[in-house]
Amino acid sequence: MRVVGADGCGGGWVLAHHDGAEVVDRLDGIVADATVVVIGVDMPIGLPRQWGREADRQARHLLGRPRASSVFPTPPRSLLSATTYATANQRSKSELGQGLTRQTYHLFGRIREVDRLVTSLAGAVPGDRLVEIHPECSFRVMAGAPLPSKHTADGIDRRRALLLPRFGPVVDARPTGAAADDVLDAYAVLWSAERFARGEHLTLGDGSVDELGLPMRIVT
C-alpha cells in the first residue's frame, strides 16, 4: 500500500514517501499511478459557496494563537475563474460580501489543479484518494502541544525531531526546488495520510460536502 504526502513548494510540489522526497511540476503523474492508494495534499479540496468552512474554523481552534494564522481562508469555487487579483478581490467583495487576501489568491493555481484532479477520478468515492491535510495540524497532533513557528531554527528542529523516528533520515532530503520546511511539511502530510489509510485519523469539519460532493474537511 503506497501513500504519498504532497506540499506546495517553489519548484511545484514536493512529494514525500518512505524512499525519499522529490519535486514535481504537477500532480498528474502521481495521481495516475495506480499503485498509490492515498495522496495527502496541503491544499483545500471541498470548496464552499460562501466564505467560511467549519473545517478551517476547527483547524484554527486546534492550532491556537499564533499558529492559527497559517490556516488561510478557503476560497469559494466561484472565484477560481478569476485570472487577476484585482478581479477576484472585486468579485469577492461584490458577490460574497468580503475581500480576498493576496495570500489566498496566490493559491488559486494549485487549488484549481487539485480541484481538476479530484473531480476527474472516475469511479472513486469523493475524497477517498486525494485527501486534504494541513501540516501544521498534523504537527500539532503529533506533538500533543503547540510548536514554535516553522520559520525559526527551533521550529524546524522540533518538527524534524517529531518526524525522524517515524520516517528516518529521508526527512533531511533537500530536492532542488524545495526548502527544508517544505520537505518537513510534506512528511507531516504523509503521516496524516497514512493514518487516514489505516482508519486512525481525526477529521476536522462538520461532515458537509461542497456542490460537487467533495468533503469539506481536514484530515489529521
Disulfide bonds with the S-S distance in Angstrom:
none
